């Protein structure tokens, strides 16, 4: 189903602030179907593996620590043109630059604590979804 699925995580600060339900409501209201959903917490090692693509970047250590700092909600979403449509729904990484009506404009605290992760390609959506969910957990 290439092009029809994407992956997201509601990040620790958004979960802690009680925004998970509102974010999920926005996702559903924008035509996405939830294929898999999990409330979990990443260990430091798991966060490091998930974000390994950024290992050489200066923010990697902080990102790993932050993503392991509290529970997250992971989800696989389905919709035509899923990756591109979801990236549009979440908005710019920096909430100050995000458009009105986007998830990050509404719920992000900062560029670093930006409420949600969204896959940047069909290939990464598949990899990221399989990181969290077995095929048995996807409906």
Steps between C-alpha positions, in 0.01 A plus 500: 500500500784736420377856513202413715663466843704719727633478852467745787592530864337736744808613692557495878411863576174485304402174673588647841296813427194288420485586130497144362124477461472839333783413260340166413168680443674737254658205321166321459318822404753542217409168344766270640411151616697363796653169395698446824523690829722444803564684827858420596829639623829482314815401683806713430638218284174472301483877448863493387425227248185671373681831443831345388471686168580816701794348693757741356284808560573722802148462641501117497576446871240749614243351261561148630476610864184698430327216314580261788380750764138386513225301332416550134216391275611330179263453207485385142253704297341425166367737234570569134819709479553433873856629550452831320153564645617423854807724467263779396272427799783508755653821367851640515747364757517845659150575632565873454519431125217244489175592329185558702296185544800266501581265787831668578353851492240389750697265729880537459699669775809575290700389200656224713177403678276506195220264614514241220729308271394434143677281245672693221467235227308184410815293560558648846132462589531127436825470699368709791168317512676163515724630778195521727245256358497142379280415203263334750446838669403683182135508396 
